[in-house]
Amino acid sequence: MSDPLLYTLISTLVVSAMSVVGIATLMINRKLLEKMLLLFISLSAGALLGDVFFHLLPELIHDQGSLSLAASALILAGIIGFFILEQFLIWHHHHQVETPEDHSQHHHKHSLSIGTMNLVGDAFHNLLDGMIIATGYLISPVVGVSTTLAVLLHEIPQEIGDFGVLIHSGYSVKKALFFNFITAVFAVLGALITFAIGSFTDDLMSILIPLTAGGFIYIACSDLIPELKKEHKTGRAFQQLMALLAGIMIMFGILFADTHEEQGEAYEPEASHYDEMKD
């Protein structure tokens, strides 16, 4: 098994394990959990944007010499594509804490259908996460790690929200955890699909990298940052800003984590796994 595939499988399994984090909705005070979620959302938004502008776009420019018209079009396609997925495949990012008590306020049959749609959407969402993580490792270990971290930070509030929706829809705690984990494992399937497709085409990365960048920009700017704008208390808003900047700085720090160049030397993305295959 090649190193990129091994690293990808390990990373997707770690991300899948985050499906159990939803149990926090039953163990932590609701108000405290809501505060923690907003900080995670801030950190996640910063990490997603940092990964785009410090890792994915520099890789595109390094490979092409500039940001080509085709790459720009694919970035836009990624943004529009993720919007379409949300609008028509019922894939929504839940960041509200739901408790079993909330369920009593809604009709069981209707709620159950919402829970089922949430599971289908979440499975597809995790499939894309696996493809995105695989794309990162096919570029380089550093980009793979940074992309995994960005996805992981986003998965924490996502999985807590999904767990809350399932509980709200009438699922027992055990069933909610079980089905959440099953959908999370679709990330592994997405990674395997990416490697399988990649073995037949050398142009895969030039397509997946800008699509991933567009998807990350959409998630950060459309799903996450609007949640932060709902906070009007200066103190909490400042905390969220600091968490956002922390997410960006984490991605900036990872940029140099695997390089041995002297301080002040210009950064150059390392050769990707596919560059080596071509050679």
Secondary structure, 3 states (H helix, E strand, C coil): CCHHHHHHHHHHHHHHHHHHHHHHHHHCCHHHHHHHHHHHHHHHHHHHHHHHHHHHHHHHHHHHCCCCHHHHHHHHHHHHHHHHHHHHCCCCCCCCCCCHHHHCCCCHHHHHHHHHHHHHHHHHHHHHHHHHHHHHHHHCHHHHHHHHHHHHHHHHHHHHHHHHHHHHCCCCHHHHHHHHHHHHCHHHHHHHHHHHHHCCCCCHHHHHHHHHHHHHHHHHHHHHHHHHCCCCCHHHHHHHHHHHHHHHHHHHHHHCCCCCCCCCCCCCCCCCHHHHHHC
